[in-house]
Amino acid sequence: MKKYNFGAGPSILPQEVMKATADACVEFQGMGLSLMEISHRTKEFQAVIDEAQDLFKELLGIPEGYSVLFLGGGASTQFCMVPFNLLEKKAAYLNTGVWAKKALKEAKLFGEVVRC
């Protein structure tokens, strides 16, 4: 029987996606290397990123003029990375609870924070 994970973290993937991913981890597009072994600066890897961005934009209806960012780390890491990379002078944060308070605290290290 197939198990299903409905948790907040990683979730199930279709079998065909897992198979394609496993194959790319051994041999990617006839390069003689896996996807994990090629440089993130190669045209082949850039094509993977470009396609993923396009698919996110299509799936989520993200309009032209907006970017999709792929950032490493979990949620707590993003509390630091987002203001470090995007906060220039001032940012508004909506305080909705425990996680928002953590994000607010980190953002204050990088600029002025307005609590809403």
Secondary structure, 3 states (H helix, E strand, C coil): CCCCCCCCCCCCCCHHHHHHHHHHCCCCCCCCCCCCCCCCCCHHHHHHHHHHHHHHHHHHCCCCCCCCCCCCCCHHHHHHHHHHHHCCCEEEECCCCHHHHHHHHHHCCCCEEEEC
